[in-house]
Amino acid sequence: MAGTPYFYIFVENKFNMAEISITNKEWERVKIKIQRKYNNLSDEQLQYSEGQEENLITKLMQLINRDRNYVLFTLKKALVNIDNNRL
């Protein structure tokens, strides 16, 4: 990366990191909410392992055909009211 400005490297790396953290326990509740909203999604499609947030975001973007901001907003909304069944 000779000649690449430091700022560019920082910005590129920033967008490759997940802006959310979800435990496996939280995911079980969030997954139920997502399946209620998008009832065509199966358990197999929504498999998740803790620490794989970036993969989850990318997968959801493809599955529900929405952009990254929408997926992040939806996940954060689900986490804020984790005990509520609504998304």
N, CA, C and O of each residue as an XYZ file, in Angstrom:
348
protein
N       0.817     -1.197      0.000
C       0.000      0.000      0.000
C       0.854      1.252      0.000
O       0.462      2.275      0.561
N       2.000      1.180     -0.615
C       2.868      2.349     -0.699
C       2.132      3.465     -1.432
O       1.502      3.243     -2.467
N       2.223      4.642     -0.883
C       1.593      5.782     -1.521
C       0.127      5.971     -1.153
O      -0.481      6.966     -1.550
N      -0.455      5.037     -0.403
C      -1.853      5.156      0.006
C      -1.931      6.034      1.249
O      -1.255      5.748      2.237
N      -2.724      7.077      1.228
C      -2.829      7.952      2.400
C      -3.371      7.198      3.613
O      -4.207      6.304      3.482
N      -2.885      7.568      4.780
C      -3.317      6.943      6.029
C      -4.833      7.064      6.210
O      -5.481      6.110      6.639
N      -5.390      8.212      5.891
C      -6.816      8.430      6.062
C      -7.637      7.390      5.303
O      -8.620      6.869      5.831
N      -7.241      7.089      4.082
C      -7.954      6.104      3.275
C      -7.944      4.742      3.951
O      -8.965      4.054      3.978
N      -6.812      4.353      4.490
C      -6.694      3.054      5.155
C      -7.611      3.019      6.374
O      -8.299      2.024      6.603
N      -7.626      4.096      7.155
C      -8.467      4.154      8.345
C      -9.947      4.041      7.977
O     -10.677      3.263      8.591
N     -10.386      4.790      7.005
C     -11.789      4.776      6.593
C     -12.160      3.395      6.060
O     -13.229      2.877      6.382
N     -11.307      2.804      5.263
C     -11.600      1.480      4.710
C     -11.761      0.460      5.825
O     -12.693     -0.344      5.779
N     -10.896      0.463      6.815
C     -10.980     -0.487      7.914
C     -12.186     -0.237      8.795
O     -12.765     -1.180      9.334
N     -12.572      1.020      8.950
C     -13.728      1.352      9.774
C     -14.989      0.681      9.242
O     -15.798      0.179     10.023
N     -15.161      0.665      7.951
C     -16.370      0.106      7.375
C     -16.360     -1.416      7.328
O     -17.395     -2.028      7.065
N     -15.230     -2.028      7.574
C     -15.149     -3.480      7.583
C     -15.404     -4.055      8.971
O     -15.390     -5.275      9.139
N     -15.637     -3.206      9.968
C     -15.889     -3.675     11.319
C     -17.380     -3.562     11.634
O     -18.033     -2.598     11.234
N     -17.903     -4.529     12.337
C     -19.313     -4.482     12.720
C     -19.517     -3.410     13.783
O     -18.689     -3.254     14.681
N     -20.600     -2.684     13.685
C     -20.901     -1.624     14.651
C     -21.851     -2.102     15.728
O     -22.476     -1.289     16.410
N     -21.968     -3.389     15.888
C     -22.927     -3.961     16.821
C     -22.323     -5.232     17.419
O     -21.487     -5.884     16.794
N     -22.745     -5.572     18.617
C     -22.279     -6.792     19.265
C     -23.499     -7.570     19.757
O     -24.340     -7.032     20.478
N     -23.584     -8.833     19.363
C     -24.742     -9.660     19.708
C     -24.250    -10.971     20.301
O     -23.454    -11.678     19.683
N     -24.722    -11.294     21.495
C     -24.384    -12.586     22.098
C     -25.286    -13.668     21.500
O     -26.309    -13.366     20.886
N     -24.900    -14.911     21.682
C     -25.732    -16.007     21.181
C     -27.106    -16.006     21.852
O     -28.113    -16.299     21.207
N     -27.147    -15.679     23.136
C     -28.429    -15.625     23.859
C     -29.324    -14.522     23.294
O     -30.518    -14.731     23.080
N     -28.740    -13.350     23.056
C     -29.506    -12.245     22.472
C     -29.985    -12.606     21.067
O     -31.102    -12.264     20.680
N     -29.140    -13.296     20.309
C     -29.489    -13.640     18.936
C     -30.733    -14.512     18.888
O     -31.545    -14.366     17.975
N     -30.902    -15.403     19.834
C     -32.097    -16.258     19.838
C     -33.362    -15.415     19.897
O     -34.334    -15.721     19.206
N     -33.372    -14.369     20.699
C     -34.536    -13.477     20.793
C     -34.680    -12.618     19.536
O     -35.778    -12.463     19.002
N     -33.569    -12.067     19.074
C     -33.584    -11.208     17.880
C     -34.025    -12.016     16.663
O     -34.789    -11.523     15.834
N     -33.551    -13.240     16.554
C     -33.908    -14.099     15.420
C     -35.414    -14.324     15.358
O     -35.997    -14.314     14.274
N     -36.038    -14.524     16.491
C     -37.494    -14.705     16.533
C     -38.190    -13.460     15.981
O     -39.133    -13.563     15.197
N     -37.718    -12.292     16.394
C     -38.309    -11.041     15.909
C     -38.144    -10.902     14.398
O     -39.074    -10.502     13.698
N     -36.956    -11.236     13.906
C     -36.700    -11.134     12.468
C     -37.574    -12.109     11.699
O     -38.104    -11.767     10.642
N     -37.729    -13.320     12.220
C     -38.569    -14.313     11.537
C     -40.039    -13.921     11.557
O     -40.782    -14.287     10.646
N     -40.468    -13.196     12.560
C     -41.857    -12.708     12.579
C     -42.070    -11.649     11.509
O     -43.119    -11.598     10.867
N     -41.056    -10.803     11.325
C     -41.172     -9.736     10.326
C     -40.962    -10.278      8.918
O     -41.648     -9.864      7.983
N     -40.027    -11.193      8.765
C     -39.700    -11.797      7.466
C     -39.926    -13.294      7.583
O     -38.982    -14.064      7.761
N     -41.192    -13.701      7.481
C     -41.562    -15.084      7.767
C     -41.074    -16.092      6.734
O     -41.292    -17.292      6.902
N     -40.426    -15.637      5.680
C     -39.871    -16.553      4.695
C     -38.474    -17.029      5.078
O     -37.929    -17.919      4.425
N     -37.879    -16.449      6.132
C     -36.516    -16.815      6.531
C     -36.526    -18.005      7.480
O     -37.313    -18.056      8.425
N     -35.647    -18.955      7.216
C     -35.572    -20.180      8.016
C     -34.477    -20.079      9.081
O     -33.627    -19.189      9.041
N     -34.520    -21.006     10.025
C     -33.476    -21.089     11.040
C     -32.105    -21.300     10.400
O     -31.107    -20.743     10.857
N     -32.063    -22.097      9.354
C     -30.795    -22.373      8.668
C     -30.216    -21.104      8.055
O     -29.007    -20.881      8.113
N     -31.074    -20.272      7.468
C     -30.613    -19.026      6.867
C     -30.121    -18.032      7.916
O     -29.283    -17.178      7.627
N     -30.640    -18.149      9.121
C     -30.335    -17.192     10.179
C     -29.367    -17.748     11.222
O     -29.383    -17.318     12.376
N     -28.539    -18.685     10.827
C     -27.533    -19.207     11.749
C     -26.521    -18.117     12.064
O     -26.126    -17.340     11.195
N     -26.108    -18.077     13.331
C     -25.188    -17.030     13.784
C     -24.338    -17.569     14.918
O     -24.818    -18.318     15.768
N     -23.084    -17.184     14.923
C     -22.171    -17.493     16.022
C     -21.640    -16.183     16.573
O     -21.318    -15.265     15.819
N     -21.552    -16.104     17.874
C     -21.071    -14.899     18.535
C     -19.727    -14.470     17.952
O     -18.827    -15.286     17.754
N     -19.614    -13.181     17.686
C     -18.392    -12.641     17.113
C     -18.429    -12.556     15.596
O     -17.487    -12.051     14.986
N     -19.496    -13.040     14.979
C     -19.629    -13.029     13.522
C     -20.664    -12.003     13.054
O     -21.405    -12.240     12.100
N     -20.698    -10.872     13.736
C     -21.692     -9.843     13.440
C     -21.599     -9.343     11.999
O     -22.619     -9.132     11.343
N     -20.392     -9.156     11.518
C     -20.218     -8.641     10.160
C     -20.811     -9.607      9.136
O     -21.470     -9.180      8.188
N     -20.583    -10.897      9.323
C     -21.171    -11.903      8.429
C     -22.691    -11.886      8.513
O     -23.372    -12.024      7.497
N     -23.221    -11.719      9.710
C     -24.667    -11.656      9.905
C     -25.263    -10.463      9.168
O     -26.278    -10.594      8.485
N     -24.641     -9.315      9.306
C     -25.139     -8.105      8.643
C     -25.161     -8.303      7.132
O     -26.154     -7.997      6.471
N     -24.067     -8.814      6.594
C     -23.973     -9.045      5.148
C     -25.029    -10.044      4.685
O     -25.673     -9.844      3.655
N     -25.200    -11.109      5.446
C     -26.181    -12.130      5.081
C     -27.599    -11.566      5.104
O     -28.388    -11.818      4.194
N     -27.919    -10.804      6.148
C     -29.259    -10.201      6.238
C     -29.499     -9.198      5.117
O     -30.609     -9.116      4.591
N     -28.484     -8.444      4.749
C     -28.634     -7.502      3.639
C     -29.082     -8.241      2.378
O     -29.950     -7.761      1.650
N     -28.499     -9.387      2.126
C     -28.845    -10.175      0.946
C     -30.218    -10.823      1.081
O     -31.003    -10.829      0.133
N     -30.504    -11.367      2.258
C     -31.757    -12.092      2.455
C     -32.991    -11.197      2.382
O     -34.017    -11.592      1.829
N     -32.890     -9.988      2.940
C     -34.070     -9.118      2.965
C     -33.982     -7.994      1.934
O     -34.870     -7.146      1.841
N     -32.901     -8.004      1.168
C     -32.717     -7.038      0.076
C     -32.807     -5.587      0.567
O     -33.503     -4.760     -0.022
N     -32.094     -5.301      1.646
C     -32.044     -3.948      2.213
C     -30.595     -3.540      2.397
O     -29.699     -4.383      2.367
N     -30.363     -2.250      2.588
C     -28.993     -1.766      2.745
C     -28.487     -1.959      4.179
O     -29.240     -2.300      5.091
N     -27.185     -1.726      4.337
C     -26.509     -1.938      5.616
C     -27.130     -1.099      6.729
O     -27.337     -1.599      7.834
N     -27.428      0.162      6.452
C     -28.006      1.027      7.485
C     -29.333      0.491      7.998
O     -29.597      0.533      9.200
N     -30.161     -0.007      7.104
C     -31.451     -0.551      7.513
C     -31.263     -1.794      8.391
O     -31.921     -1.943      9.421
N     -30.363     -2.674      7.972
C     -30.115     -3.901      8.742
C     -29.585     -3.553     10.130
O     -30.046     -4.115     11.123
N     -28.629     -2.641     10.210
C     -28.098     -2.229     11.511
C     -29.176     -1.598     12.380
O     -29.264     -1.892     13.572
N     -29.998     -0.729     11.788
C     -31.088     -0.106     12.528
C     -32.030     -1.174     13.087
O     -32.436     -1.106     14.247
N     -32.371     -2.156     12.258
C     -33.288     -3.219     12.668
C     -32.696     -4.050     13.803
O     -33.391     -4.357     14.771
N     -31.431     -4.412     13.695
C     -30.776     -5.208     14.740
C     -30.678     -4.419     16.046
O     -30.954     -4.956     17.119
N     -30.290     -3.162     15.955
C     -30.179     -2.329     17.162
C     -31.535     -2.130     17.817
O     -31.648     -2.149     19.042
N     -32.550     -1.942     17.012
C     -33.914     -1.771     17.537
C     -34.357     -3.038     18.261
O     -34.976     -2.968     19.323
N     -34.041     -4.178     17.692
C     -34.405     -5.450     18.320
C     -33.673     -5.641     19.640
O     -34.238     -6.193     20.585
N     -32.433     -5.194     19.718
C     -31.642     -5.349     20.942
C     -32.067     -4.402     22.051
O     -31.986     -4.752     23.228
N     -32.518     -3.212     21.693
C     -32.919     -2.230     22.699
C     -34.072     -2.764     23.530
O     -34.072     -2.635     24.754
N     -35.038     -3.353     22.881
C     -36.208     -3.914     23.561
C     -36.180     -5.432     23.445
O     -37.097     -6.037     22.890
N     -35.129     -6.039     23.970
C     -34.901     -7.467     23.773
C     -36.051     -8.323     24.319
O     -36.351     -9.374     23.754
N     -36.690     -7.892     25.397
C     -37.769     -8.701     25.971
C     -39.124     -8.452     25.332
O     -40.085     -9.170     25.608
N     -39.203     -7.449     24.487
C     -40.424     -7.152     23.755
C     -40.432     -8.011     22.481
O     -39.384     -8.182     21.858
N     -41.555     -8.536     22.097
C     -41.634     -9.375     20.912
C     -41.727     -8.592     19.615
O     -41.642     -9.173     18.532
N     -41.898     -7.298     19.710
C     -42.041     -6.482     18.498
C     -40.672     -6.066     17.964
O     -39.708     -5.919     18.716
N     -40.615     -5.882     16.658
C     -39.389     -5.418     16.028
C     -39.544     -4.000     15.555
O     -38.608     -3.430     14.993
